Amino acid sequence: MPLTTRAAPSNSLRTVWLGLGLVVTTLWAGSASYVLVFHDDVLARFVARQAAMQAAYEARIAELQTSLDRTNTQRAVDRDGLESRLSALAERQAGLERRQAAIADLTGEAPPSATDPVATGAIPEPTPAGLELRGGEAGLGRRSARDVGTRLAGLERALDRFGEAQARGLARLAARAGRGADRLRGLVARTGLDPHRFDRPAPGLGGPLVPVSGDPFALALAQAQRARGDEARLRRIAADLPLRRPILGEFSLSSGFGTRLDPFTRGLALHTGLDLKAEFGEPARATAPGRVTAAETAGGYGNMLEIDHGHGLVTRYAHLARLSVMPGQWVRAGDVVGRVGSTGRSTGSHLHYETRIDGEPVDPQRFLRAGADLDAWQFNAP
């Protein structure tokens, strides 16, 4: 009996192990059979999965490469565009500086330094390095391109404003010169002279005819130059007219121009000038530059001198105590030409002063009043 009881568990354990072994053997046999039977299908699916993964990776790499190429291309386009804008800005700035030099030359002022933005209104010349337009490994990112584009836009606006300021300044200059020329032309006309008698071309001029370009600034500059030229020419004309006083010291007008009672005959007679009562020996001065054509004793004029100022204009000084010039001598405005006296047909110390146009006596007061107005205008001019 004891032997029988110990053998039973051993048989049961053996049965379990045999069952497990059978299951394992069955599974292995089944798997081996499955592999043997479906080997090609499994391998095909495995290869397909690997191919799909490779294709996905390659597509992603191609997509990234395309994006990179697109980015690089855009960077190159941005850089080229910004460099083109920068080059255009530099050319515009150089053009504005040339215009500023032309304006300075027109006004007779020294051209301002091109590197002085305050004086010229110009901007410091931008450089590619300063605007981060470098190539190579540094590159030009989209954000930096936007930043540089913003800065370039600001520079473009600054140049626009300066160009507009130049145009306004040139227009004001032309208008001011035009007003000055009109005023001087009217002043000349008030003396009884036709301003057009001075419109003869200056000698020694010539050259081929080169029309002015159609550029608005060039046209405005030409207009301003013409206005300034007219004003300067009329100033020179005015400087050659007998507009100054023949006596700078104290004097009084004892007899005017025109019909009067003759001091000797007491009958009506034409007085061809002004009688300026002054102290004996008071300097008599040239009222405009010119050449002395006569300096002599001339009948009722007494000691008389005559100065030719050109353009048909002549002045005469009579009753002088002494002549200080001689015929052929060139005198400047304000030069002493004689001393006040009472020679010739005279009742006392005074200067007889005449102005003549083309040989005909005209009222010297026209010239003296115009000269006083010119002095006041120049004194009050800005």
VOBA-1610 file (N, C-alpha, C; in pm, whole numbers, padded with zeros to 5 digits, always signed):
BEGIN
Met+00082-00122+00000Met+00000+00000+00000Met+00085+00126+00000Pro+00184+00138+00081Pro+00266+00259+00080Pro+00330+00280-00053Leu+00376+00178-00119Leu+00441+00191-00250Leu+00343+00246-00350Thr+00225+00207-00348Thr+00121+00252-00442Thr+00089+00397-00423Thr+00089+00445-00301Thr+00054+00586-00268Thr+00160+00681-00318Arg+00291+00647-00313Arg+00398+00738-00358Arg+00406+00742-00510Ala+00367+00646-00581Ala+00379+00640-00726Ala+00277+00725-00795Ala+00166+00752-00736Ala+00057+00828-00802Ala+00097+00970-00835Pro+00157+01051-00744Pro+00199+01188-00779Pro+00303+01187-00887Ser+00390+01098-00888Ser+00494+01095-00991Ser+00432+01074-01127Asn+00334+00991-01140Asn+00268+00971-01269Asn+00195+01095-01315Ser+00136+01164-01224Ser+00060+01289-01260Ser+00155+01397-01309Leu+00269+01414-01244Leu+00368+01514-01286Leu+00421+01484-01425Arg+00444+01355-01443Arg+00496+01316-01574Arg+00394+01348-01683Thr+00269+01324-01648Thr+00161+01349-01747Thr+00157+01498-01783Val+00175+01585-01683Val+00171+01731-01707Val+00285+01772-01799Trp+00402+01725-01766Trp+00518+01760-01849Trp+00503+01709-01991Leu+00451+01588-02002Leu+00429+01535-02136Leu+00329+01620-02213Gly+00226+01673-02139Gly+00126+01757-02206Gly+00186+01889-02253Leu+00267+01946-02162Leu+00332+02074-02201Leu+00424+02054-02320Gly+00499+01945-02314Gly+00588+01918-02426Gly+00512+01901-02556Leu+00396+01830-02544Leu+00315+01812-02663Leu+00264+01945-02718Val+00222+02035-02627Val+00171+02167-02671Val+00282+02247-02740Val+00399+02245-02675Val+00512+02322-02733Val+00548+02264-02868Thr+00552+02131-02871Thr+00588+02067-02999Thr+00487+02101-03106Thr+00360+02102-03064Thr+00253+02134-03160Thr+00267+02278-03211Leu+00291+02374-03116Leu+00307+02515-03154Leu+00427+02535-03246Trp+00533+02465-03208Trp+00654+02481-03291Trp+00631+02423-03429Ala+00565+02310-03429Ala+00537+02247-03558Ala+00445+02333-03642Gly+00345+02397-03569Gly+00253+02483-03644Gly+00325+02606-03699Ser+00408+02668-03612Ser+00481+02789-03658Ser+00573+02754-03772Ala+00644+02642-03755Ala+00735+02604-03861Ala+00659+02577-03990Ser+00543+02512-03972Ser+00463+02485-04092Ser+00415+02616-04156Tyr+00373+02713-04067Tyr+00323+02844-04117Tyr+00434+02918-04192Val+00554+02916-04129Val+00667+02984-04193Val+00699+02917-04325Leu+00702+02784-04321Leu+00733+02714-04444Leu+00630+02742-04551Val+00502+02743-04507Val+00393+02760-04604Val+00385+02904-04652Phe+00392+03003-04553Phe+00369+03145-04588Phe+00499+03227-04590His+00612+03163-04605His+00741+03232-04601His+00749+03348-04701Asp+00709+03323-04822Asp+00720+03426-04926Asp+00630+03546-04896Asp+00507+03518-04845Asp+00416+03629-04814Asp+00471+03715-04702Val+00524+03655-04598Val+00579+03731-04485Val+00697+03815-04531Leu+00783+03754-04609Leu+00899+03827-04656Leu+00858+03943-04748Ala+00757+03920-04828Ala+00709+04025-04920Ala+00652+04142-04842Arg+00573+04109-04736Arg+00516+04218-04657Arg+00625+04295-04584Phe+00725+04224-04535Phe+00834+04290-04464Phe+00910+04385-04557Val+00940+04333-04676Val+01009+04415-04775Val+00924+04536-04815Ala+00794+04513-04827Ala+00704+04623-04865Ala+00705+04731-04758Arg+00699+04687-04630Arg+00701+04787-04522Arg+00831+04866-04524Gln+00943+04796-04543Gln+01071+04865-04548Gln+01077+04964-04665Ala+01025+04923-04780Ala+01025+05010-04897Ala+00938+05134-04873Ala+00822+05110-04808Ala+00732+05222-04778Ala+00800+05321-04684Met+00867+05269-04581Met+00937+05357-04487Met+01047+05434-04558Gln+01122+05366-04647Gln+01229+05434-04720Gln+01172+05543-04811Ala+01061+05509-04880Ala+01000+05608-04968Ala+00952+05730-04889Ala+00897+05705-04770Ala+00849+05815-04687Ala+00965+05905-04645Tyr+01075+05839-04603Tyr+01193+05916-04563Tyr+01247+05997-04680Glu+01255+05933-04798Glu+01307+06004-04915Glu+01216+06121-04955Ala+01085+06100-04946Ala+00992+06209-04977Ala+01009+06325-04880Arg+01027+06293-04754Arg+01047+06397-04652Arg+01176+06474-04678Ile+01282+06395-04711Ile+01410+06459-04741Ile+01396+06549-04863Ala+01327+06503-04968Ala+01307+06584-05088Ala+01228+06711-05057Glu+01126+06692-04970Glu+01045+06809-04931Glu+01130+06911-04856Leu+01213+06862-04763Leu+01301+06952-04689Leu+01402+07019-04781Gln+01455+06941-04880Gln+01551+06999-04974Gln+01485+07107-05060Thr+01361+07080-05104Thr+01287+07179-05183Thr+01263+07305-05102Ser+01222+07286-04977Ser+01199+07403-04890Ser+01328+07482-04870Leu+01439+07408-04851Leu+01567+07475-04833Leu+01607+07552-04959Asp+01588+07487-05077Asp+01620+07554-05202Asp+01533+07679-05221Arg+01404+07665-05186Arg+01313+07778-05199Arg+01356+07893-05107Thr+01394+07855-04986Thr+01440+07957-04891Thr+01566+08026-04940Asn+01661+07945-04990Asn+01785+08005-05041Asn+01758+08094-05161Thr+01667+08047-05249Thr+01632+08128-05366Thr+01568+08260-05324Gln+01475+08250-05226Gln+01409+08372-05179Gln+01508+08467-05114Arg+01602+08407-05039Arg+01706+08492-04978Arg+01787+08563-05085Ala+01823+08488-05189Ala+01900+08550-05298Ala+01820+08660-05365Val+01690+08633-05389Val+01604+08734-05451Val+01594+08856-05361Asp+01571+08832-05232Asp+01562+08944-05138Asp+01692+09024-05135Arg+01803+08953-05130Arg+01931+09022-05125Arg+01954+09102-05252Asp+01926+09041-05368Asp+01944+09113-05494Asp+01852+09234-05502Gly+01727+09216-05457Gly+01633+09328-05460Gly+01677+09441-05369Leu+01722+09407-05250Leu+01767+09510-05157Leu+01893+09578-05207Glu+01982+09500-05267Glu+02105+09561-05320Glu+02072+09653-05437Ser+01972+09615-05518Ser+01931+09702-05628Ser+01871+09832-05574Arg+01788+09820-05471Arg+01731+09940-05410Arg+01839+10027-05348Leu+01936+09962-05285Leu+02046+10035-05224Leu+02127+10109-05330Ser+02154+10045-05442Ser+02228+10109-05550Ser+02150+10229-05605Ala+02017+10209-05620Ala+01934+10320-05669Ala+01935+10436-05570Leu+01932+10404-05440Leu+01937+10509-05339Leu+02068+10586-05346Ala+02178+10515-05364Ala+02308+10582-05373Ala+02312+10675-05494Glu+02255+10629-05606Glu+02252+10713-05726Glu+02164+10836-05703Arg+02050+10816-05637Arg+01962+10930-05609Arg+02030+11031-05519Gln+02098+10980-05416Gln+02167+11070-05324Gln+02275+11150-05397Ala+02351+11083-05484Ala+02454+11153-05561Ala+02390+11261-05649Gly+02274+11227-05709Gly+02205+11326-05792Gly+02158+11446-05711Leu+02105+11420-05590Leu+02061+11529-05504Leu+02178+11616-05460Glu+02291+11555-05436Glu+02408+11632-05397Glu+02456+11719-05513Arg+02447+11666-05636Arg+02482+11748-05752Arg+02385+11865-05767Arg+02258+11838-05742Arg+02160+11947-05747Arg+02189+12052-05641Gln+02225+12006-05520Gln+02256+12099-05413Gln+02376+12185-05450Ala+02475+12125-05514Ala+02592+12202-05558Ala+02553+12305-05663Ala+02460+12267-05753Ala+02414+12361-05855Ala+02340+12478-05791Ile+02258+12450-05689Ile+02186+12557-05620Ile+02284+12647-05548Ala+02385+12587-05482Ala+02485+12667-05413Ala+02562+12754-05511Asp+02591+12699-05628Asp+02661+12777-05731Asp+02573+12890-05781Leu+02442+12865-05791Leu+02349+12967-05836Leu+02342+13083-05738Thr+02345+13053-05609Thr+02335+13158-05507Thr+02470+13220-05475Gly+02577+13164-05532Gly+02709+13218-05504Gly+02767+13176-05372Glu+02703+13077-05307Glu+02753+13028-05180Glu+02848+12912-05204Ala+02934+12888-05106Ala+03026+12774-05115Ala+02945+12646-05106Pro+02969+12547-05194Pro+02896+12420-05186Pro+02920+12354-05052Pro+02813+12308-04984Pro+02831+12240-04856Pro+02899+12106-04875Ser+02959+12059-04767Ser+03025+11929-04772Ser+02923+11820-04796Ala+02957+11729-04887Ala+02864+11620-04917Ala+02848+11525-04801Thr+02941+11532-04704Thr+02933+11441-04590Thr+02864+11505-04472Asp+02813+11627-04491Asp+02746+11697-04381Asp+02597+11693-04403Pro+02524+11598-04341Pro+02381+11586-04365Pro+02304+11708-04320Val+02352+11780-04217Val+02281+11897-04169Val+02286+12009-04271Ala+02403+12027-04333Ala+02419+12136-04430Ala+02351+12105-04561Thr+02359+11982-04607Thr+02308+11948-04739Thr+02170+11885-04736Gly+02129+11834-04623Gly+02004+11759-04617Gly+02020+11619-04669Ala+02141+11582-04708Ala+02165+11447-04761Ala+02174+11348-04646Ile+02179+11223-04683Ile+02189+11117-04583Ile+02325+11051-04597Pro+02379+10997-04490Pro+02505+10925-04503Pro+02489+10810-04601Glu+02584+10791-04688Glu+02572+10686-04790Glu+02568+10550-04725Pro+02460+10473-04744Pro+02454+10341-04683Pro+02546+10243-04755Thr+02596+10144-04682Thr+02682+10042-04741Thr+02618+09906-04719Pro+02646+09811-04807Pro+02589+09678-04788Pro+02622+09618-04654Ala+02746+09637-04607Ala+02782+09578-04477Ala+02700+09641-04367Gly+02679+09774-04377Gly+02605+09842-04272Gly+02460+09800-04269Leu+02408+09757-04384Leu+02269+09716-04388Leu+02254+09565-04384Glu+02359+09496-04348Glu+02357+09351-04333Glu+02318+09282-04462Leu+02371+09331-04573Leu+02344+09268-04702Leu+02459+09176-04741Arg+02523+09118-04641Arg+02637+09031-04669Arg+02588+08896-04719Gly+02670+08836-04806Gly+02641+08702-04854Gly+02719+08601-04773Gly+02747+08489-04836Gly+02829+08389-04769Gly+02754+08322-04658Glu+02831+08280-04557Glu+02771+08200-04451Glu+02675+08281-04365Ala+02697+08414-04360Ala+02606+08493-04276Ala+02466+08494-04334Gly+02459+08513-04468Gly+02331+08507-04535Gly+02244+08626-04500Leu+02120+08621-04550Leu+02024+08727-04526Leu+01890+08662-04497Gly+01853+08655-04372Gly+01729+08591-04334Gly+01609+08675-04371Arg+01493+08610-04368Arg+01372+08683-04404Arg+01345+08797-04307Arg+01367+08774-04181Arg+01340+08880-04085Arg+01435+08997-04105Ser+01565+08968-04127Ser+01660+09075-04149Ser+01630+09146-04280Ala+01583+09074-04382Ala+01547+09138-04508Ala+01433+09236-04487Arg+01335+09199-04406Arg+01226+09291-04377Arg+01277+09414-04303Asp+01367+09392-04209Asp+01423+09503-04132Asp+01500+09599-04224Val+01583+09541-04311Val+01660+09624-04403Val+01567+09695-04501Gly+01463+09624-04547Gly+01367+09687-04636Gly+01300+09806-04570Thr+01269+09794-04442Thr+01209+09905-04369Thr+01305+10024-04362Arg+01433+09992-04336Arg+01531+10101-04331Arg+01548+10168-04467Leu+01550+10087-04572Leu+01562+10145-04706Leu+01442+10230-04740Ala+01324+10187-04700Ala+01203+10266-04724Ala+01214+10401-04653Gly+01270+10399-04530Gly+01290+10525-04458Gly+01388+10617-04530Leu+01495+10558-04585Leu+01590+10639-04661Leu+01527+10694-04788Glu+01444+10614-04852Glu+01376+10662-04973Glu+01286+10780-04941Arg+01214+10771-04829Arg+01127+10882-04789Arg+01211+11006-04757Ala+01327+10987-04692Ala+01414+11101-04659Ala+01463+11170-04786Leu+01501+11090-04887Leu+01545+11148-05013Leu+01430+11219-05085Asp+01311+11161-05077Asp+01194+11226-05137Asp+01171+11363-05073Arg+01177+11367-04940Arg+01153+11494-04871Arg+01260+11597-04907Phe+01386+11552-04914Phe+01492+11646-04945Phe+01479+11697-05088Gly+01443+11607-05182Gly+01423+11651-05320Gly+01310+11753-05331Glu+01201+11729-05256Glu+01090+11824-05257Glu+01134+11957-05197Ala+01214+11953-05089Ala+01263+12076-05028Ala+01352+12153-05125Gln+01436+12079-05201Gln+01519+12146-05302Gln+01433+12216-05406Ala+01328+12147-05452Ala+01241+12206-05554Ala+01172+12332-05500Arg+01124+12324-05375Arg+01058+12442-05316Arg+01157+12557-05301Gly+01279+12525-05253Gly+01379+12630-05236Gly+01417+12694-05367Leu+01429+12612-05472Leu+01464+12665-05603Leu+01352+12753-05657Ala+01227+12712-05634Ala+01114+12793-05679Ala+01111+12927-05605Arg+01138+12925-05472Arg+01141+13051-05397Arg+01254+13140-05447Leu+01368+13079-05476Leu+01482+13156-05526Leu+01449+13223-05659Ala+01387+13147-05749Ala+01349+13202-05878Ala+01246+13314-05862Ala+01147+13291-05772Ala+01044+13393-05752Ala+01104+13521-05694Arg+01193+13507-05595Arg+01255+13624-05535Arg+01339+13701-05637Ala+01416+13625-05719Ala+01496+13691-05822Ala+01406+13758-05926Gly+01295+13694-05959Gly+01201+13754-06054Gly+01143+13884-06002Arg+01106+13884-05872Arg+01053+14008-05814Arg+01160+14118-05813Gly+01284+14079-05780Gly+01391+14177-05780Gly+01416+14234-05919Ala+01413+14146-06021Ala+01433+14193-06158Ala+01321+14287-06201Asp+01197+14251-06166Asp+01084+14338-06202Asp+01096+14473-06134Arg+01139+14473-06009Arg+01151+14599-05936Arg+01262+14686-05997Leu+01374+14625-06029Leu+01483+14700-06091Leu+01444+14750-06229Arg+01370+14668-06302Arg+01325+14710-06436Arg+01233+14831-06424Gly+01143+14827-06326Gly+01056+14943-06303Gly+01133+15065-06259Leu+01238+15044-06178Leu+01319+15156-06132Leu+01390+15222-06250Val+01444+15141-06342Val+01510+15197-06460Val+01409+15275-06544Ala+01289+15218-06559Ala+01187+15285-06639Ala+01148+15419-06579Arg+01151+15432-06447Arg+01114+15558-06381Arg+01211+15671-06413Thr+01332+15637-06451Thr+01429+15740-06486Thr+01405+15798-06624Gly+01313+15737-06698Gly+01288+15779-06835Gly+01362+15697-06937Leu+01436+15598-06892Leu+01509+15510-06983Leu+01427+15387-07016Asp+01433+15343-07140Asp+01369+15217-07178Asp+01463+15103-07137Pro+01417+15012-07049Pro+01506+14904-07005Pro+01560+14820-07120His+01487+14815-07232His+01531+14732-07344His+01651+14791-07417Arg+01684+14917-07391Arg+01802+14972-07457Arg+01930+14907-07406Phe+01919+14838-07291Phe+02035+14770-07235Phe+02039+14621-07270Asp+01946+14575-07356Asp+01933+14432-07384Asp+02025+14382-07495Arg+02132+14448-07520Arg+02226+14401-07623Arg+02307+14285-07567Pro+02332+14179-07649Pro+02413+14066-07600Pro+02553+14113-07562Ala+02604+14057-07455Ala+02739+14091-07412Ala+02839+14041-07514Pro+02949+14113-07536Pro+03050+14068-07632Pro+03126+13948-07579Gly+03179+13869-07674Gly+03262+13755-07636Gly+03184+13633-07595Leu+03057+13622-07638Leu+02975+13506-07603Leu+02947+13424-07728Gly+02921+13295-07711Gly+02888+13209-07824Gly+02890+13064-07783Gly+02890+12975-07882Gly+02890+12832-07855Gly+02769+12766-07918Pro+02771+12633-07927Pro+02659+12561-07988Pro+02534+12571-07901Leu+02418+12562-07966Leu+02291+12565-07895Leu+02263+12426-07839Val+02254+12416-07707Val+02223+12289-07641Val+02094+12309-07564Pro+01981+12256-07613Pro+01854+12276-07543Pro+01858+12216-07403Val+01779+12276-07314Val+01768+12225-07177Val+01685+12097-07180Ser+01724+11999-07100Ser+01650+11873-07095Ser+01512+11896-07035Gly+01426+11795-07052Gly+01290+11806-07001Gly+01275+11770-06855Asp+01386+11744-06786Asp+01380+11712-06644Asp+01323+11831-06567Pro+01222+11809-06479Pro+01160+11922-06407Pro+01261+12005-06329Phe+01356+11937-06263Phe+01454+12014-06187Phe+01542+12097-06280Ala+01583+12038-06394Ala+01666+12113-06489Ala+01591+12235-06542Leu+01460+12219-06570Leu+01381+12333-06617Leu+01369+12440-06508Ala+01345+12396-06383Ala+01334+12491-06272Ala+01467+12562-06249Leu+01577+12486-06260Leu+01710+12546-06242Leu+01737+12648-06352Ala+01700+12614-06476Ala+01721+12708-06587Ala+01638+12835-06566Gln+01513+12818-06517Gln+01429+12935-06491Gln+01489+13021-06381Ala+01538+12956-06274Ala+01600+13032-06165Ala+01727+13102-06213Gln+01807+13033-06295Gln+01929+13095-06347Gln+01896+13216-06434Arg+01791+13204-06512Arg+01752+13318-06596Arg+01704+13435-06511Ala+01623+13405-06409Ala+01575+13512-06321Ala+01691+13577-06248Arg+01783+13495-06195Arg+01899+13550-06126Arg+01987+13629-06222Gly+02001+13578-06345Gly+02080+13650-06444Gly+02018+13786-06478Asp+01884+13788-06494Asp+01816+13915-06522Asp+01835+14013-06407Glu+01820+13961-06284Glu+01836+14049-06169Glu+01979+14104-06161Ala+02078+14016-06182Ala+02218+14061-06176Ala+02248+14162-06286Arg+02194+14137-06406Arg+02217+14230-06517Arg+02155+14366-06487Leu+02034+14367-06432Leu+01968+14493-06401Leu+02036+14564-06284Arg+02096+14487-06193Arg+02174+14551-06086Arg+02297+14620-06144Arg+02360+14554-06240Arg+02476+14617-06303Arg+02435+14743-06378Ile+02318+14736-06445Ile+02268+14854-06515Ile+02242+14967-06416Ala+02176+14933-06305Ala+02146+15035-06204Ala+02275+15095-06147Ala+02377+15009-06132Ala+02505+15058-06079Ala+02570+15156-06175Asp+02538+15147-06305Asp+02597+15236-06405Asp+02514+15361-06428Leu+02397+15370-06365Leu+02312+15487-06382Leu+02348+15594-06279Pro+02331+15721-06313Pro+02363+15830-06219Pro+02254+15845-06112Leu+02251+15750-06021Leu+02148+15747-05917Leu+02195+15806-05784Arg+02324+15835-05773Arg+02376+15883-05644Arg+02372+16035-05638Arg+02387+16086-05518Arg+02384+16230-05498Arg+02518+16290-05541Pro+02513+16405-05612Pro+02640+16468-05652Pro+02710+16540-05538Ile+02636+16568-05431Ile+02694+16631-05311Ile+02651+16549-05191Leu+02747+16501-05115Leu+02713+16420-04997Leu+02689+16507-04874Gly+02747+16629-04873Gly+02729+16717-04758Gly+02594+16788-04762Glu+02582+16889-04678Glu+02457+16965-04670Glu+02439+17050-04796Phe+02316+17045-04850Phe+02282+17132-04963Phe+02131+17149-04965Ser+02088+17247-05042Ser+01945+17270-05060Ser+01919+17293-05208Leu+01798+17260-05251Leu+01760+17279-05390Leu+01713+17422-05409Ser+01792+17500-05480Ser+01756+17642-05501Ser+01680+17663-05631Ser+01691+17568-05724Ser+01615+17580-05848Ser+01604+17442-05911Gly+01483+17407-05955Gly+01459+17277-06014Gly+01471+17276-06165Phe+01435+17162-06223Phe+01444+17144-06368Phe+01316+17197-06432Gly+01333+17262-06548Gly+01217+17305-06625Gly+01212+17457-06641Thr+01093+17506-06674Thr+01075+17650-06699Thr+01082+17726-06567Arg+01154+17838-06571Arg+01168+17922-06452Arg+01194+18066-06495Leu+01191+18158-06397Leu+01232+18295-06423Leu+01383+18302-06418Asp+01443+18348-06525Asp+01588+18359-06530Asp+01635+18458-06424Pro+01737+18425-06343Pro+01779+18514-06234Pro+01841+18644-06283Phe+01878+18650-06411Phe+01940+18772-06461Phe+01841+18853-06545Thr+01767+18789-06633Thr+01674+18862-06720Thr+01536+18873-06660Arg+01505+18790-06564Arg+01372+18782-06500Arg+01265+18740-06601Gly+01304+18686-06713Gly+01211+18632-06809Gly+01207+18481-06800Leu+01106+18418-06864Leu+01095+18273-06862Leu+01208+18211-06943Ala+01263+18106-06887Ala+01372+18034-06956Ala+01371+17889-06909Leu+01430+17805-06994Leu+01439+17663-06959Leu+01563+17641-06874His+01543+17582-06759His+01656+17543-06674His+01681+17395-06696Thr+01798+17360-06746Thr+01826+17224-06793Thr+01880+17131-06684Gly+01881+17175-06561Gly+01932+17090-06455Gly+01879+17130-06319Leu+01953+17096-06215Leu+01920+17134-06078Leu+02028+17227-06025Asp+01988+17329-05950Asp+02083+17413-05878Asp+02083+17369-05732Leu+02197+17318-05688Leu+02211+17267-05552Leu+02300+17364-05474Lys+02239+17438-05383Lys+02312+17539-05306Lys+02395+17469-05199Ala+02524+17498-05197Ala+02614+17432-05102Ala+02730+17527-05070Glu+02806+17491-04971Glu+02921+17571-04930Glu+03028+17572-05040Phe+03095+17688-05052Phe+03202+17700-05148Phe+03312+17598-05115Gly+03357+17527-05216Gly+03461+17427-05199Gly+03410+17289-05161Glu+03279+17272-05143Glu+03222+17140-05113Glu+03253+17045-05229Pro+03297+16921-05200Pro+03329+16828-05310Pro+03206+16794-05393Ala+03223+16799-05524Ala+03123+16749-05618Ala+03169+16611-05664Arg+03078+16515-05662Arg+03117+16375-05684Arg+03045+16316-05806Ala+03112+16221-05869Ala+03052+16150-05982Ala+02935+16067-05932Thr+02824+16074-06001Thr+02704+16002-05959Thr+02696+15862-06018Ala+02790+15829-06108Ala+02798+15695-06167Ala+02936+15681-06231Pro+02981+15560-06253Pro+03110+15544-06321Pro+03100+15589-06466Gly+03211+15640-06518Gly+03212+15684-06656Gly+03344+15748-06693Arg+03348+15798-06817Arg+03470+15861-06867Arg+03446+16010-06886Val+03539+16091-06839Val+03530+16236-06853Val+03551+16272-07000Thr+03452+16339-07059Thr+03463+16379-07200Thr+03493+16528-07215Ala+03472+16605-07108Ala+03503+16749-07113Ala+03536+16797-06973Ala+03634+16885-06961Ala+03670+16948-06834Ala+03732+17082-06870Glu+03648+17185-06875Glu+03691+17312-06934Glu+03601+17425-06889Thr+03639+17548-06925Thr+03554+17664-06906Thr+03462+17673-07027Ala+03331+17681-07001Ala+03233+17676-07111Ala+03128+17784-07091Gly+03161+17910-07123Gly+03065+18019-07124Gly+02990+18034-06993Gly+02855+18036-07005Gly+02772+18055-06887Gly+02784+17943-06785Tyr+02833+17826-06829Tyr+02854+17715-06734Tyr+02972+17741-06641Gly+03059+17833-06678Gly+03181+17851-06602Gly+03269+17729-06616Asn+03332+17690-06506Asn+03412+17566-06508Asn+03315+17448-06510Met+03321+17373-06619Met+03222+17265-06642Met+03295+17137-06679Leu+03238+17027-06633Leu+03288+16897-06677Leu+03170+16810-06715Glu+03200+16716-06804Glu+03095+16625-06854Glu+03148+16483-06845Ile+03061+16392-06800Ile+03099+16250-06784Ile+03002+16166-06867Asp+03059+16081-06951Asp+02979+15988-07033Asp+02970+15854-06959His+02846+15812-06930His+02824+15687-06855His+02782+15572-06946Gly+02785+15593-07076Gly+02745+15489-07170Gly+02596+15482-07186His+02550+15409-07287His+02407+15391-07316His+02338+15525-07342Gly+02414+15626-07389Gly+02353+15756-07418Gly+02334+15844-07298Leu+02391+15807-07182Leu+02374+15883-07058Leu+02495+15972-07032Val+02469+16100-07002Val+02574+16196-06974Val+02531+16281-06855Thr+02625+16316-06769Thr+02600+16412-06660Thr+02695+16530-06675Arg+02646+16649-06632Arg+02725+16772-06638Arg+02729+16838-06500Tyr+02845+16898-06471Tyr+02866+16970-06346Tyr+02918+17109-06385Ala+02851+17215-06336Ala+02889+17350-06378Ala+02907+17444-06259His+02968+17562-06291His+02997+17668-06193His+03099+17622-06089Leu+03183+17524-06123Leu+03279+17470-06027Leu+03390+17571-05999Ala+03433+17574-05875Ala+03547+17658-05840Ala+03676+17597-05892Arg+03681+17463-05896Arg+03801+17397-05944Arg+03763+17262-06005Leu+03831+17225-06111Leu+03813+17095-06175Leu+03918+16999-06118Ser+03874+16878-06085Ser+03966+16780-06025Ser+03998+16665-06119Val+03946+16669-06240Val+03969+16562-06337Val+04005+16623-06471Met+04044+16537-06566Met+04080+16584-06699Met+04014+16496-06803Pro+03998+16545-06925Pro+03933+16466-07030Pro+04004+16332-07052Gly+03922+16228-07075Gly+03974+16094-07096Gly+03990+16014-06969Gln+03979+16078-06856Gln+03999+16009-06729Gln+03875+15927-06693Trp+03899+15806-06643Trp+03789+15720-06596Trp+03765+15747-06448Val+03639+15769-06411Val+03605+15794-06272Val+03505+15690-06224Arg+03509+15662-06096Arg+03413+15571-06033Arg+03305+15651-05963Ala+03195+15585-05935Ala+03088+15652-05860Ala+03141+15695-05724Gly+03116+15821-05690Gly+03161+15874-05562Gly+03294+15945-05568Asp+03366+15935-05679Asp+03494+16006-05690Asp+03469+16156-05694Val+03560+16233-05632Val+03553+16379-05636Val+03599+16425-05774Val+03513+16504-05841Val+03545+16551-05976Val+03567+16702-05980Gly+03532+16771-05872Gly+03551+16915-05868Gly+03506+16971-05734Arg+03511+17106-05724Arg+03470+17174-05602Arg+03362+17277-05635Val+03262+17283-05548Val+03151+17375-05569Val+03204+17519-05569Gly+03153+17600-05664Gly+03194+17741-05672Gly+03084+17826-05730Ser+03125+17934-05796Ser+03027+18027-05853Ser+03082+18088-05981Thr+03147+18008-06064Thr+03202+18057-06190Thr+03094+18061-06296Gly+03116+18143-06399Gly+03020+18153-06509Gly+02900+18237-06470Arg+02790+18204-06529Arg+02666+18280-06508Arg+02600+18232-06379Ser+02640+18290-06265Ser+02598+18239-06135Ser+02579+18357-06039Thr+02484+18339-05949Thr+02457+18444-05849Thr+02515+18409-05713Gly+02578+18295-05701Gly+02635+18256-05572Gly+02683+18112-05576Ser+02742+18068-05466Ser+02802+17935-05460Ser+02695+17827-05470His+02704+17748-05575His+02611+17635-05593His+02665+17544-05701Leu+02604+17424-05714Leu+02639+17329-05820Leu+02522+17317-05915His+02550+17343-06042His+02451+17316-06146His+02477+17174-06195Tyr+02375+17088-06183Tyr+02391+16945-06215Tyr+02286+16904-06317Glu+02332+16838-06425Glu+02243+16796-06533Glu+02257+16647-06559Thr+02149+16588-06610Thr+02154+16454-06670Thr+02094+16465-06810Arg+02158+16397-06905Arg+02112+16401-07044Arg+02102+16258-07098Ile+01995+16235-07175Ile+01976+16107-07243Ile+01976+16133-07392Asp+02072+16074-07460Asp+02089+16094-07604Asp+02097+16242-07639Gly+02165+16318-07553Gly+02188+16460-07579Gly+02078+16551-07529Glu+01964+16498-07487Glu+01854+16580-07441Glu+01853+16586-07288Pro+01843+16710-07230Pro+01839+16720-07084Pro+01708+16665-07028Val+01718+16590-06920Val+01600+16536-06849Val+01614+16573-06702Asp+01506+16563-06629Asp+01506+16602-06488Asp+01594+16508-06406Pro+01701+16557-06345Pro+01786+16469-06263Pro+01715+16411-06142Gln+01604+16473-06102Gln+01532+16423-05986Gln+01479+16281-06009Arg+01450+16246-06134Arg+01407+16109-06163Arg+01512+16009-06114Phe+01636+16039-06145Phe+01745+15949-06108Phe+01772+15952-05958Leu+01769+16072-05899Leu+01799+16084-05757Leu+01692+16015-05672Arg+01566+16030-05711Arg+01458+15962-05636Arg+01469+15811-05653Ala+01496+15767-05776Ala+01513+15622-05798Ala+01630+15569-05715Gly+01738+15647-05705Gly+01852+15604-05625Gly+01818+15595-05478Ala+01738+15691-05427Ala+01697+15686-05287Ala+01610+15564-05261Asp+01520+15532-05355Asp+01436+15413-05339Asp+01520+15286-05344Leu+01619+15282-05432Leu+01704+15165-05442Leu+01783+15145-05313Asp+01834+15253-05255Asp+01908+15242-05129Asp+01818+15189-05018Ala+01695+15242-05012Ala+01602+15196-04908Ala+01564+15052-04929Trp+01544+15010-05054Trp+01508+14871-05084Trp+01621+14778-05048Gln+01744+14813-05085Gln+01857+14727-05054Gln+01883+14721-04903Phe+01857+14832-04835Phe+01877+14835-04689Phe+01779+14743-04619Asn+01656+14737-04670Asn+01552+14656-04606Asn+01544+14515-04661Ala+01625+14484-04763Ala+01620+14350-04822Ala+01674+14249-04723Pro+01614+14125-04720Pro+01662+14023-04628Pro+01799+13974-04668
//
